[in-house]
Every structure is written in C-alpha cells, then in structure tokens.
Amino acid sequence: MNKLNLFFLCLLAFSVSAYGFQNTDIDYDAVYKIKDEGLNNSQVMDIAWNLTDRIGPRLTGSEGLQRAYDWTSETMKSWGLENVKVEPWGEFGKGWDVRKSYAAMTAPYYQAIIGIPKAWTPGTNGLIKAEVVYVNIEEIADLTNYQGKLAGKVVMLPTNIEAKTTFEADARRWTEDQLEGMTAERVSNANGDFTPRRISDYRRRSRLRNAAYDLFKKEGVLMVLNTHRGGGQGTFFTSNGARRDPEALPEMEIAPEHYNRMVRLAIKGEPVMIEADTKTEFHDQDMKGYNVFAEIPGSDPDLKDEVVMLGAHLDSWFAGTGATDNAAGSAAMMEAIRILKDSKIPLRRTVRIALWSGEEQGLYGSRNYVQNEFMKNGGPNKNHEKLSAYYNMDNGTGAIRGIYLQSNEAARPLFTEWFSVFEDMGAHTVTIRNTGGTDHQAFDGIGLPGYQFIQDPIDYGTRTHHTNMDLFERIQAADMRKNAVIIATMVMQTANMDQMMPRKPKVFENNLNRSR
C-alpha cells in the first residue's frame, strides 16, 4: 500500500469515528418503486413544457416568473403535497419585461439583426433611424475625440469577441476516463484566477465603460449596441443585464457576427445605418422576491422535525425560455418529489422542495432563505441543527453521472453505496471536489450539507446557457427521467437513514471567523 492510499484510509477512518457510523444500506424495495414510477409514469417533460413553452421566460421580477409561482404552487397542491407556499425572501427591486424587440441594419443594405434588449434597459420610445458610430476608445482621454459628435447616433464599443468556426461537436457526454479524472482531488494556487493584474485590468475597463456611458447620455445617444460570445447558427449569449435604471440608455445585445460586421464596415469608412423599435416595461407594484415551497411530512415521530431538502432555481434569463437553465432543474426536482409522493414510500424525515428566484442575480432567493431559516444573530439556530442535506440541480439537461462531495469526506461511503444501484445508468462518480455557481452554495456556506450533481454537459456551455436558443427542444427527455429517479432515490435514502447526513468538521465555525 502506498503512502497516499494509507493517508486517505486514515482520513476516512477519522471521518467515520468523528461522526459515528453511517448506515449506508439501500432500500431496494423503495428504489424499485421509484424507478417504476419515474421511468414508466414520468411527468417530467410535461412539467418542463409548462415552464418553457406555456409560461415562457422567467426573469426575476417579471410577469413570467409570477406565472411560474402560481403554476408550480397550484400543481404541487394538486399532487397532495403539504405546506405549499409562495414565500417572500426580501426586497429585489423593480421587475422588467420586454414588450417589443426589432432591429435591422438599413445601410449599406438591409439585414435583420439577431438581438434583444439588454435586461433592465428602457425601450426606444418608438422607431428610431440612426447612423452607427464605432467609438474606438482605449483610455478615458480618448472620449474627448467624440464630444459633440454623438447626438442622435447609435454607438458601438470595441470588443474582442469573435465568431470563429469550430470543428468540435456542440454537445458531448463525459467519458469514463474523464469521470475517473474527476475523482482525483484537485490542488491549485489560491485565487489563481484573480491576480492583481487581472483585477486592475477589470477595474480599468469598468471605469472606462462607466465614463463612456456618462458621455453617451450627455451627448444624446439614442441607443448602445453590445455583443457577447456566440454559438453559431443564430445563437447569441446574453450578459447579466444592466442596472435597474429607467433613466439608462436603451441597449441591445446582438449576435457577434452581426455586431462585428457593422464594426468592420464602420472602420472601413462605409456609412452604417440601423432602425430599431424596442419597448420594455418596469414593474414596481411589488418589488419583493419569492421562493416556492412544498413538503411531504415525515412519518417517524422521532425524526419528522428533521428535514431533507431538494431544489432548483425557477428564475431564468429571457432571450429564450430558460429551458436548460433552469426549467430542467426545476422540472426534475418537482418530478422527484411527485415520484416520492405517488409511490407512497414512507419517509421518516420531512422532505421539502424549494424553487428559488433571484439565482441569476446572485443566489438571492437561496441565500436569503438560509439566513432567515437557519440563522439568528449571526449564528446557527435550532433549524440549522435539523437540516440533514440539500440537493440541487442546475447544470443543464444532461444526465446525472455522480455527485460533488463539496470536500465532505465523511459522506463518501453513503454516496458510493447509494449510487451503486445506478451503475447501469452511467451514474457512479463520487468526487471530493467542490463546484460552485448555484444554490447549493448558500447551504454549504453556512455549514450545512449542500450538494450539486455531476451532469453530462450536452450543449449547455456551447449552445444554451443564457442564450436565445435555450428552448424546450434542447431538453433531453431520457436524461430528465433518469435524473428525477436518481434525485428521488438520494432524497429517500437521506430521509430514511437512522442518522443525519454527516457535516464537514469546523467548516461553519471557520466560515464565520473569516466573515468577521
């Protein structure tokens, strides 16, 4: 036995002794019922269709998200779930919706432009027809070159975004070799991505952009055009939007191919003209943010006050219908709790589903919830002691291939055993690594076991994440059925253990100390 293996065995022994023996036994009868219900009577694609085609995009604060609150809560009531509620988590601010979006280049020839208004920007207040000016600035001093020259114009700023031809498939699945590679613990330089030079460059560009926008407003610019990376074949990626300011300039985000063509024409001295007509609406009647909850109460008198949670974010971006980000996750979680309810499996602990909002703006819904529910005066409360685990899905539509332990070594034996029944579905990888960017972090950040699943990428990063092509067609039906079954099984096993999910030692205390 080499020293590295001996080290990990000792670490595992310490984890088990520190937290007590965890019963990893699988309830095969319950797994059979879950598979039968989830694979033969699935409703997951109907749930996804309702959230996408029927309800539409669900930007936080939009009318679409309000429709999603209503439909998900009423649907879960109809399934017989209890304690269904749409609960405010705090102040979000003004909501926003697109009512009209049209833009076209009219000179040197006519061409419709693929794009959409930038989130939380005002509309054009009718049809505008204007010359496009390419504002080539590298330093704030360069802005003086454009003073007195921008009134009534549409402006474009420099960009390094290119639309290159690629020779790789858009969609892919993890190979067994890649999954095996994920099981190795990754050690890297702390904050390697945030070097002083990169931070300084980001701040410089931010100051330059703010100064440019101040000039544009003073000069009377009619509209600003932006671009972000594209995925080809009419796909464009959106940004995180603008400040929620009705007095800002109208902006549109357009496909890089269309953006760069106009830049090239302008640089070569060809007059470029566009016309645009956009209409947006701000909502200020109710500026709170909300989450949706429902429960299956626990059946064990001694354990029913303890809780196992599963969840996903219900809000989306708005250029498409938020299919893979994150109607897929919301539909899988709703289907998982429906499976548990309809299969009539006794659950010793209470199972609670949460559908979050404000995730796209910074995990607002989940972060506010954990502070309200599990914290008091900066420390953990009684509810903190009673949450066993939280399971999250938010990496697209791809099949679940395993789980991230979030550095919780003591949970490894549990998940290794539980995933053994899904070997034939290709789900078996248990990695000590952390993953971020979504709502499980809100739980992990206050010392609660919060987990995100390893999923096949499919075309999430290349075609659907925050794009105009994030539509129902991109959801993989077979993967969604598998995912709901796997999630339901993990929740069932966690709810029915003799003990709660083990927690990372000292993590909560250390996080508190770092935050002070």
KOLMAR-940609 format. One record per residue (C-alpha): residue in three letters; x, y, z. Coordinates in steps of 0.25 Angstrom, whole numbers, plus 2048, in hexadecimal, padded with zeros to 3 digits. Each point is the difference from the previous one (the first is absolute). Layout:
<marvos>
AlaXYZ/...
</marvos>
This chain:
<marvos>
Met800800800/Asn80680E7FC/Lys80080B80A/Leu7F58087F8/Asn7F67F5802/Leu8047FE80E/Phe7FE80F802/Phe7F27FF7FA/Leu7FC7F4808/Cys80480780D/Leu7F880C7FC/Leu7F47F87FE/Ala8017F880D/Phe80180E807/Ser7F48057F9/Val7F87F3804/Ser80480180E/Ala7FE80F801/Tyr7F27FF7FB/Gly7FB7F2804/Phe7FE7F47F7/Gln7F68047F5/Asn7F77F57FB/Thr8017FF7F1/Asp7F67F57FE/Ile7F88017F3/Asp7F17FF801/Tyr7FE7F77F3/Asp7F17FF801/Ala7FF810800/Val80A8017F5/Tyr7F87F77F8/Lys7F3808802/Ile80880D7FD/Lys8057FA7F3/Asp7F37FA7FC/Glu7F880E802/Gly80B8097FB/Leu8037F87F3/Asn7F27FA7FD/Asn7F780C804/Ser80980C7FE/Gln7FA80E800/Val80E807800/Met7FF8047F1/Asp7F2806802/Ile80580880C/Ala80B8057F7/Trp7F68037F5/Asn7F8808809/Leu80C808806/Thr8058037F2/Asp7F68007F4/Arg7F4804808/Ile80580980B/Gly80C8067F9/Pro80D807805/Arg80080280F/Leu80A80C803/Thr7FF80380F/Gly7F580B802/Ser7F97FD7F2/Glu7F27FC7FD/Gly8057F37FB/Leu8067FC80E/Gln7F3804807/Arg7F97F67F6/Ala80A7F6804/Tyr7FE80280F/Asp7F17FE7FE/Trp8017F47F7/Thr80B7F9809/Ser7F980280D/Glu7F27FC7FA/Thr8067F47FA/Met8077FB80C/Lys7F3802808/Ser7F87F77F6/Trp80B7F5803/Gly7FC80080E/Leu80C807806/Glu7FF80880C/Asn80480D806/Val8018067F1/Lys80380F800/Val80680B7F8/Glu80980780B/Pro80780D7FE/Trp80F800803/Gly80280F800/Glu80180C7F7/Phe8047FE7F2/Gly7FD80D7F9/Lys7F98047F3/Gly7FB7F57F7/Trp8018017F1/Asp7FB7FA7F3/Val8028017F1/Arg7F48047F8/Lys8068027F2/Ser80E7FE7FA/Tyr8038047F2/Ala80E8047FA/Ala8058007F2/Met80C8057F8/Thr7FA8097F5/Ala80D8057F9/Pro8097FC7F9/Tyr7F57F67FE/Tyr7F47FA807/Gln8037F580A/Ala7F77FC80C/Ile8097FF80D/Ile7FF7F580A/Gly7FF80680E/Ile7F880480C/Pro7FF80C809/Lys80A7FF80C/Ala7F97FD80D/Trp7FB80B808/Thr80380B7F5/Pro7F48097FB/Gly7FB7FF7F2/Thr80280A7F4/Asn7F2806802/Gly7FD7FE7F1/Leu8077FD7F4/Ile80E8067FE/Lys8088017F4/Ala80F804802/Glu80E7FF7FC/Val8097F6807/Val80D806806/Tyr80B7F7804/Val80680680D/Asn80F7FB800/Ile80580380E/Glu80B7FA808/Glu80280B80B/Ile7F680A806/Ala80780B7F9/Asp7FC7FA7F3/Leu7F2804803/Thr80380F7FC/Asn8017FC7F2/Tyr7F17FD7FF/Gln7FB80C808/Gly7F58087F7/Lys8007F47F6/Leu7F67F6806/Ala7F3807801/Gly7F57F87FA/Lys8097F47FD/Val8017F1803/Val80D7FD806/Met8097F3801/Leu80C7FE809/Pro80C7F77FD/Thr7FF7F2803/Asn80A7F47FF/Ile7F47F67FD/Glu8027F87F4/Ala7F77F67F9/Lys8097F57FC/Thr7FD7F37F8/Thr8027F4809/Phe8027F27FC/Glu7FB7F980D/Ala7F27FB803/Asp7F880A808/Ala7FA7F5809/Arg8087F6808/Arg8007F680B/Trp80A7FD80B/Thr8097F47FC/Glu8037F680B/Asp80F805800/Gln7FB80E802/Leu7F77FB80B/Glu80C7F9806/Gly80880C800/Met7F6808808/Thr8027F680C/Ala80E806802/Glu80180B80A/Arg80480D7F9/Val80A809806/Ser80380E7FA/Asn80680D804/Ala7F6808809/Asn7F980B7F8/Gly8087FD7F3/Asp7F58067F7/Phe80080D808/Thr80E8057FE/Pro80380F804/Arg8028037F1/Arg7F27FA7FC/Ile7F980780B/Ser80780D7FC/Asp7FC7FE7F1/Tyr7F27FD804/Arg7FE80C808/Arg8078097F5/Arg7F67FA7F6/Ser7F4803809/Arg80480E802/Leu8028027F1/Arg7F37FA7FD/Asn7F980980B/Ala80680D7FB/Ala7FC7FC7F2/Tyr7F27FE804/Asp80080D807/Leu8048077F3/Phe7F67F97F8/Lys7F5805809/Lys80580E800/Glu8028007F1/Gly7F27FB7FD/Val8037F27FA/Leu7F37F87FC/Met8057F2803/Val80C7F8803/Leu8037F27FA/Asn8087F5807/Thr8047F27FD/His8047F4807/Arg8057F27FB/Gly7F87F97F6/Gly7FE7F17FD/Gly7FE8017F2/Gln7F37FD7F8/Gly7F880C805/Thr8047FD80F/Phe80580C809/Phe80380180E/Thr7FB80B809/Ser80680780C/Asn7FB80280E/Gly7F980C7FC/Ala80180F804/Arg7FC80880D/Arg7F2800802/Asp7FF80F7FC/Pro7F48057F7/Glu80980C7FD/Ala80B7F87FA/Leu8028007F1/Pro7F97F57F7/Glu8097F57FD/Met8007F37F8/Glu8097F4800/Ile8027FA7F2/Ala8067F47FA/Pro8108027FE/Glu7FF7FD7F2/His7F680C7FE/Tyr808809809/Asn80E7FD7FA/Arg7FA8027F2/Met7FC80E804/Val80D803807/Arg8087FC7F3/Leu7F78097F7/Ala80280C809/Ile80F7FE801/Lys8017FF7F1/Gly7F880D7FF/Glu7F37FB7FB/Pro7F4807806/Val7F87F7808/Met7F1803803/Ile7F67F8809/Glu7F2801804/Ala7FB7FA80D/Asp7F3800808/Thr8007FA80E/Lys7F680180C/Thr8037FC80E/Glu7F880180D/Phe80580280E/His7F77FA80C/Asp80080780D/Gln7F37FB806/Asp8067F5808/Met810801801/Lys8017F3809/Gly8077F37FB/Tyr7F97F3803/Asn8037F1801/Val7F67F47FF/Phe8007F580A/Ala7F87F3803/Glu8027F4809/Ile7FE7F2802/Pro7FF7FF810/Gly8097F6806/Ser7F97F3806/Asp80A7FD80B/Pro7FB80780D/Asp80F801805/Leu8058057F2/Lys7F58087FA/Asp80580D805/Glu80D7FE7F8/Val8008047F1/Val8067FB7F3/Met7FF80B7F5/Leu8017FF7F1/Gly80080D7F7/Ala8038077F3/His7FF80F7FC/Leu7F38037F9/Asp80480D7FA/Ser8078017F3/Trp8068097F6/Phe7F78057F5/Ala8057FF7F2/Gly7FB7F27FF/Thr7F67F980A/Gly80B7FC80A/Ala7FE7F17FC/Thr80E7FB805/Asp80280B809/Asn7F87FC808/Ala7F37FB7FC/Ala8077F27FF/Gly80580180F/Ser7F2805805/Ala7F97F57F8/Ala8097F5805/Met7FE80480E/Met7F18027FF/Glu8007F27F9/Ala8087FA80B/Ile7F780480B/Arg7F47FC7F8/Ile8067F27FF/Leu8027FF80F/Lys7F2805802/Asp7F97F77F6/Ser8097F3803/Lys7FB80180F/Ile80E7FD805/Pro80080380F/Leu80A80C803/Arg80580180E/Arg80480E7FF/Thr7F980C7FA/Val8038027F1/Arg7FF80F7FC/Ile8028057F1/Ala80480E7FE/Leu7FF8077F2/Trp80980D802/Ser80080D7F9/Gly80B80A7FE/Glu80A7F67FD/Glu8058077F4/Gln80280D807/Gly8097F980B/Leu7F97F5807/Tyr7F680A807/Gly7F57F6803/Ser8087F5806/Arg80A809807/Asn7F5808807/Tyr7F87F3803/Val80C7FA807/Gln80280C808/Asn7F1801804/Glu7FE7F2803/Phe80D7FB806/Met80780C806/Lys7FE80980C/Asn80880C804/Gly80C7FB7F7/Gly8007F1805/Pro7F87F37FE/Asn7F27FE806/Lys7F87F4803/Asn7FC7FE7F2/His80F7FF7FC/Glu8017F4809/Lys7F47F97F9/Leu8048017F1/Ser8067F37FB/Ala8048047F2/Tyr7FC8087F4/Tyr8017FB7F2/Asn80180A7F4/Met7FF7FE7F0/Asp80580C7F8/Asn8097FB7F5/Gly7F77FF7F4/Thr7F87F47FB/Gly80C7F6800/Ala7FF7F2807/Ile8057FF80E/Arg80D7F9800/Gly80380180F/Ile80280B80B/Tyr80980A806/Leu8037FE80E/Gln80480F803/Ser80C7FB808/Asn7F77F7809/Glu8087F4801/Ala7F77FA80B/Ala7F57FF7F5/Arg8087F87F6/Pro7FC7F2806/Leu7F18047FF/Phe8008057F2/Thr8097F57FB/Glu7F67F5805/Trp7F48087FB/Phe8058027F2/Ser8037F17FE/Val7F27FE7FC/Phe80280A7F4/Glu80C7F97FA/Asp7F87FC7F4/Met7FB80E7FE/Gly80F805800/Ala7FF80780D/His80A7FC80A/Thr80B80B802/Val80280680E/Thr80A80B800/Ile80680880C/Arg80080C7F7/Asn7F880D802/Thr7F78067F6/Gly7FA80E800/Gly7F780A7F9/Thr7F37FC805/Asp7F77FE80C/His8067F5808/Gln80B80A804/Ala7F6807808/Phe7FF7F4809/Asp80F7FC7FF/Gly80480E804/Ile7F97FF80E/Gly8057F2803/Leu7F47F87FB/Pro8027F47F7/Gly7FC8067F2/Tyr8037F77F3/Gln8008027F1/Phe8007F57F6/Ile80A7FD7F6/Gln7F98007F2/Asp8037FE7F2/Pro80380E7F9/Ile7F87FD7F4/Asp80080E7F9/Tyr7FE80880D/Gly80D8087FE/Thr8008017F1/Arg7F18027FC/Thr7F680280B/His80580780D/His7FB80E800/Thr7FD8007F1/Asn7F48027F7/Met8007F17FD/Asp7FE7FC80E/Leu7F27F97FC/Phe7F87F4802/Glu8077F87F5/Arg80D800807/Ile7FA7F880C/Gln8047F27FF/Ala7F47F7804/Ala8087F3804/Asp80A808808/Met7F5807808/Arg7F97F3803/Lys80D7FA805/Asn80380D808/Ala7F3800807/Val8017F2804/Ile80E801806/Ile7FD80D807/Ala7F37FA806/Thr8097F4805/Met80A809806/Val7F6807808/Met7F97F4804/Gln80C7F9806/Thr80480D807/Ala7F2802806/Asn8007F1805/Met80E7FF806/Asp8017FE80F/Gln80980C801/Met80180D7F9/Met80A8037F4/Pro80E802806/Arg80580E800/Lys80E8067FD/Pro80880280D/Lys80280E804/Val7FB8067F3/Phe7F5808805/Glu80980680B/Asn80B8037F6/Asn7F68077F7/Leu7FB80980B/Asn80E803804/Arg8048047F2/Ser7F48097FE/Arg80280880D/
</marvos>
